[in-house]
């Protein structure tokens, strides 16, 4: 039986990961493998932070909806007839059947089990054969609704009704990526995958400039050398942080030509075009930004050692109208796919290593500055939550075993 990690000593030890990078240690392996810690993490992060669920252009028209889930919570996002985008639990308030699956356009949501009908705003509008049920008032029943915020075209939800707004806590990130005009960028493609590793393994890999010139060595990546990585200062109280990586020539892009093959985002500055930008909004959104393509990752934790991810592509307005667009995008996706396959193989083996009794708390290179920022962000929330709910937690965890 693995040792219980939910105790004061464990959370005190996290401080070693939230110091200056040249003195910092990696997080304890249990943060990536332990089931009790994952349950704690739900409260520390997912119950109170803003969680990206998709793009606003997934629900362009009234009646458009899509479904998703995170940390076990099924969610439906819909644009109602009044034009308002709402995010709600997709759990029927009768017998917990899901009222929506997949995506599409609908006049409302009909529970397929007993045909309770909900409006696009979540109100219960019909409940067959309930007239003999005492004190039943359908006007008092609705799908539970979550806070929603649109940040640069990305839709975020928050399970905490008292959560402060997201945008003010991302002001410095929004300023850094303003040239991409993400709110007006066009969606080119989206795919979803399931993976057998902790969500932080994926998030860290996407932030890691240190490995790029080693793991990805070759003509598809050598124009983005690790030694040109920089890490703007960030405040752990904020909702996101950045990594810049200079390129050996302007408008570098992941394809055999090493240069942009799609239209460059028209508002980019000269500085933007001389680097790649990595923007991170933990625990769910990570952006890889080149002059002609933005790759976004929407991460969804599903367990202590499993996750799902939506991977999408954004391009400059009008780019998709080029008759050769699909062929040019294929050039990028084929090259990016080879790099991603290398990352996936590493992520899988890192998760295996984290389970080992010999898994270390390692040290960092200066090229891992984004990992230091991520750790500061995490440790602040872990320790604050433990201080708030820690009393009695060991007993609860022991009882769960």
ABEGO torsion letter per residue (X at the ends): XBBBABBAAAAAAAAAAABBAAABBBBBAAAAABAAAAAAAAAAAAAABBBBAEBAAABABBGBBBBBBBGGBBBBBBBBAAGBBBBBBABBAAAGBBABBEBEBBABBBBAAAGBBBBAAGBBABBBGAAABBGBBAAABBBBBBBBBBBGGBBBBBABAABBBAAAAAAAAAAAAAAAGAAABBBABBBBBBBBBBAAAAAAAAABAAAAAAAABEAAAAABBAAABBBBBBBAABABBBBBBBBABBGBBBBAAGBBABBBBAABBAAAAABBBBBBBOAABBBBBBAABBBBBBBBBAEAABBBBBBBBBBBBGAAABAAAAAAAAAAAAAAAAAAAAAAAAAAAAAAAAABAABBBBBBBAAAAAAAAAAAAAAAAAAAAAAAAABGAAAAAAAAX
